[in-house]
Amino acid sequence: MRSTREGAVRARRRWTPVAAAVLALAGATACSGPSVDDSPAAATADLQDVRDEVADLRDRVATLEDRVAGLQSPPVEDGTEEPADGTGDADDAAAVGGFFADPRSAVGERVTVRGQVTEVLATTDVASAFRIAGDVGDAVAVVSATPSPDLTAGDEVEVTGGVVEVDAGTFETDFGIAVDQVFADPQAWLTDAEGEVALAAIGIELLPAPAGG
């Protein structure tokens, strides 16, 4: 029994210096760590740093919002905010008023144009088609996948839509509706209009009649 107790005592004696050394090392490490400046001046400096970072983030967010707004706003196709009315020089077809002078130059673009209805081609419960013209150039066909206002020849309208070349193989894709849902004799119309420039209308507005007209 004595030898057992002496072993336990010796074991405790051997452990005690090691534990003390570990505790001392831990204490020294803790004491040697970076000090924290709790002074009011340091707190003020830290607060200013945070404010500067927040201001920088706000500037970045504002810049990103401006870029997104620019991407979401489609460019004006005719170079001006005013819709083309068919007037202007033929050499300046991309400028305001030049659409009717050279509509083919606008194929693939979305435009807003004003013109006079020269002919109503078709009117159904689900679609409509007519021709409009400006002061120059030839009349252009307008096909709408929705019913248009009650139009007659001579009416002034404003049309927004994509500019396309009539193609029997892509008519439904281009205009958003099957050709036989628009025209009573679709084949005859396609034969006459194949290759012509037309407007796939997404918006049609009947304009007030000119004063004294």
C-alpha positions in Angstrom: 0.0 0.0 0.0 2.8 2.4 0.8 4.4 1.9 -2.6 1.1 2.7 -4.3 0.6 5.9 -2.4 4.2 7.0 -3.1 3.6 6.4 -6.9 0.5 8.5 -6.8 2.3 11.3 -5.0 5.2 11.1 -7.4 2.9 11.2 -10.3 1.2 14.2 -8.9 4.5 15.9 -8.4 5.6 15.2 -11.9 2.4 16.6 -13.4 2.3 19.7 -11.3 5.4 21.5 -12.9 4.2 20.6 -16.4 0.7 22.0 -15.7 2.2 25.1 -14.2 4.4 25.6 -17.2 1.5 25.3 -19.6 -0.6 27.7 -17.5 2.3 30.2 -17.4 2.8 29.9 -21.2 -0.9 30.5 -21.8 -0.9 33.5 -19.5 2.1 34.9 -21.2 0.5 34.4 -24.6 -2.6 36.2 -23.5 -0.7 39.1 -22.1 1.4 39.4 -25.2 -1.6 39.7 -27.6 -2.5 42.9 -29.4 -3.8 45.6 -27.2 -7.2 47.2 -27.8 -7.4 51.0 -27.8 -10.6 51.9 -26.1 -9.9 55.6 -26.1 -12.6 58.0 -27.4 -10.3 59.2 -30.2 -9.9 55.6 -31.4 -13.6 55.0 -31.3 -14.2 58.2 -33.3 -11.7 57.2 -35.9 -13.3 53.7 -36.3 -16.7 55.3 -36.7 -15.4 57.6 -39.4 -13.9 54.6 -41.2 -17.3 52.9 -41.2 -19.0 56.0 -42.5 -16.5 56.3 -45.3 -17.1 52.7 -46.3 -20.9 53.2 -46.3 -20.5 56.3 -48.5 -18.3 54.3 -50.9 -20.9 51.5 -51.1 -23.7 54.0 -51.8 -21.7 55.5 -54.6 -21.1 52.0 -56.1 -24.8 51.1 -55.8 -25.8 54.4 -57.5 -23.3 53.7 -60.3 -24.8 50.2 -60.8 -28.3 51.5 -60.8 -27.4 54.0 -63.5 -25.9 51.2 -65.6 -29.0 49.0 -65.1 -31.3 51.9 -66.0 -29.3 52.4 -69.2 -29.6 48.8 -70.2 -33.4 48.7 -69.5 -34.1 51.9 -71.6 -34.0 50.9 -75.3 -32.3 53.5 -77.5 -34.6 55.6 -79.7 -34.4 54.1 -83.1 -34.8 57.2 -85.2 -32.3 59.3 -83.1 -34.9 61.4 -81.4 -37.6 61.1 -78.9 -40.2 62.3 -81.4 -41.8 59.6 -83.6 -41.0 59.6 -87.3 -43.8 61.2 -89.4 -42.5 60.4 -92.8 -40.9 63.7 -93.6 -37.3 64.5 -94.2 -34.5 63.9 -96.7 -34.2 60.5 -98.2 -30.4 60.6 -97.6 -31.2 60.9 -93.9 -33.5 57.9 -93.5 -32.3 57.1 -90.0 -33.2 60.6 -88.7 -36.5 61.8 -87.5 -39.1 61.6 -90.3 -37.0 59.3 -92.4 -38.7 56.0 -91.8 -41.1 56.2 -94.8 -38.2 57.4 -97.1 -36.3 54.2 -96.5 -38.1 51.7 -94.2 -35.8 48.8 -95.2 -32.9 50.5 -93.4 -34.8 50.0 -90.1 -35.5 46.2 -90.5 -34.8 44.5 -87.2 -35.4 47.6 -85.1 -38.4 48.7 -83.1 -39.8 52.1 -84.1 -42.6 54.5 -83.4 -44.0 56.2 -86.5 -46.9 58.4 -87.3 -48.7 58.2 -90.6 -52.0 58.3 -92.4 -54.1 55.2 -93.0 -54.2 54.6 -96.8 -56.0 51.2 -96.8 -57.6 48.9 -94.4 -56.5 45.4 -95.4 -58.2 43.2 -92.8 -60.2 43.4 -89.5 -61.1 40.4 -87.4 -62.0 39.7 -83.8 -58.3 38.9 -83.0 -56.2 40.9 -85.5 -56.0 43.7 -88.0 -54.0 44.9 -90.9 -53.8 48.2 -92.8 -51.3 50.4 -94.6 -50.0 53.8 -93.5 -47.9 56.4 -95.4 -46.0 59.5 -94.6 -45.3 62.5 -96.8 -42.6 60.7 -98.7 -42.0 57.1 -99.8 -44.5 54.3 -100.2 -47.2 53.0 -97.9 -46.1 50.4 -95.4 -48.3 47.5 -94.2 -49.0 47.2 -90.5 -50.1 43.9 -89.1 -51.3 43.6 -85.5 -51.9 40.4 -83.5 -54.7 42.3 -81.6 -57.7 44.2 -82.9 -56.9 47.8 -83.8 -59.1 50.9 -83.2 -61.9 51.3 -85.7 -59.9 52.7 -88.6 -60.8 54.1 -92.0 -58.7 55.6 -94.8 -57.5 59.0 -93.9 -57.1 58.4 -90.2 -53.9 59.6 -88.5 -52.3 56.9 -86.3 -49.2 56.4 -84.3 -47.8 52.8 -84.5 -45.1 51.2 -82.4 -43.7 47.9 -83.5 -40.8 45.9 -85.1 -39.8 46.4 -88.6 -39.7 43.1 -90.6 -39.5 41.8 -94.1 -42.6 39.8 -95.0 -41.7 36.1 -95.3 -44.3 33.3 -95.6 -42.0 31.0 -93.7 -41.6 33.3 -90.7 -44.8 35.2 -90.7 -46.2 33.8 -87.4 -42.8 34.3 -85.7 -42.5 37.9 -87.0 -46.0 39.0 -86.3 -47.1 36.8 -83.4 -50.1 35.4 -85.2 -50.9 32.9 -88.0 -51.5 34.5 -91.4 -54.8 32.8 -91.8 -56.1 34.5 -88.6 -55.5 37.9 -90.2 -56.4 37.6 -93.9 -59.4 35.9 -95.6 -57.1 34.9 -98.5 -53.7 34.5 -96.8 -51.9 33.0 -99.8 -52.9 35.9 -102.0 -51.7 38.5 -99.6 -48.4 36.7 -99.0 -47.8 36.4 -102.7 -48.3 40.2 -103.1 -46.4 41.2 -100.0 -43.5 38.7 -100.0 -40.2 40.7 -99.4 -41.9 43.9 -98.5 -41.2 45.8 -95.4 -44.0 45.8 -92.8 -44.6 46.8 -89.2 -45.4 44.1 -86.6 -47.4 46.4 -84.4 -47.4 46.1 -80.6 -49.2 49.4 -80.1 -51.7 51.4 -82.3 -53.1 54.8 -81.3 -55.7 56.7 -83.3 -54.7 60.4 -83.2 -57.1 63.3 -83.1 -58.1 64.7 -86.5 -56.3 67.9 -87.4 -58.2 71.1 -86.7 -60.2 72.1 -89.7 -59.8 68.7 -91.3 
